Structure formats: structure tokens, C-alpha cells
Amino acid sequence: MEQLTQMEFLKINELLGAEELSIKKYQAYSNEVKDDELQPYIQESINLHQQNLSNLLELVRKNNGKDETQI
């Protein structure tokens, strides 16, 4: 596969940061919310953002030919 351009890499880096922040926020919400009916929705959101983060990291790995665990 071809390597990412610098602009693409910067955009993906921004997305990685946004996904990490979303995960942290939903984890904080999960700790604060006392309504048991909301917990599954919060956990679903955490899982979604974790999957997005994994997908973005995999994209970087495939297109740069190296294992990027920290961007």
C-alpha cells in the first residue's frame, strides 16, 4: 500500500486524539451516572470509540508499513 501523505497523517492524528478523548469522557460519564438503564448505552459508546481508534491505528500501520502504537 502507498504511504499516507503528511496531511492525511495529520488528519488521522487529529481523529485519534478525538477518539481517545471520547473514550475518556464516556468512561468518566460511566463512573458518574447512577441510572442503570443508561450504562449499556454509555458502554456501547465506549466500545464504538475504541473500535474507531483501533481502525485508525490499523490504517496507519497498513499505510506506513510500521507498527504505530503511539501517534
C-alpha positions in Angstrom: 0.0 0.0 0.0 1.1 3.5 -0.5 2.2 5.7 2.4 0.0 8.4 3.8 0.7 12.0 2.9 1.7 14.3 5.6 -1.7 16.0 5.5 -3.5 12.7 5.7 -1.3 11.6 8.6 -2.1 14.9 10.5 -5.8 14.5 9.9 -5.7 10.9 11.2 -3.7 12.1 14.2 -6.5 14.6 15.0 -9.1 11.8 14.7 -7.0 9.6 17.0 -7.0 12.3 19.6 -10.7 12.9 19.3 -11.4 9.2 19.7 -9.1 9.0 22.7 -10.9 12.0 24.3 -14.3 10.5 23.6 -13.3 7.3 25.3 -12.1 9.1 28.4 -15.2 11.2 28.5 -17.6 8.3 28.3 -15.6 6.4 30.9 -16.0 9.4 33.2 -19.7 9.5 32.4 -19.9 5.8 33.2 -18.4 6.5 36.6 -20.8 9.3 37.4 -24.1 8.1 36.0 -26.2 6.3 38.6 -29.0 5.2 36.2 -28.5 1.6 35.4 -30.6 1.9 32.3 -28.1 4.4 30.8 -25.0 2.2 31.5 -25.4 -0.1 28.5 -25.6 2.9 26.1 -22.5 4.5 27.7 -20.6 1.2 27.3 -21.8 0.9 23.7 -20.4 4.3 23.0 -17.1 3.4 24.7 -16.9 0.3 22.6 -17.6 2.2 19.4 -14.9 4.8 20.0 -12.4 2.1 21.0 -13.2 0.3 17.7 -12.8 3.6 15.8 -9.4 4.1 17.5 -8.3 0.6 16.6 -9.4 1.0 13.0 -7.5 4.3 12.6 -4.3 2.7 14.1 -4.6 -0.2 11.7 -5.0 2.3 8.8 -1.7 4.0 9.9 0.1 0.7 10.3 -1.0 -0.6 6.9 -0.2 2.6 5.0 3.1 3.4 6.7 4.5 -0.1 7.0 5.3 0.1 10.7 3.6 -0.5 14.0 2.5 2.8 15.4 1.2 2.4 18.9 1.6 6.0 19.9 0.9 8.7 17.4 
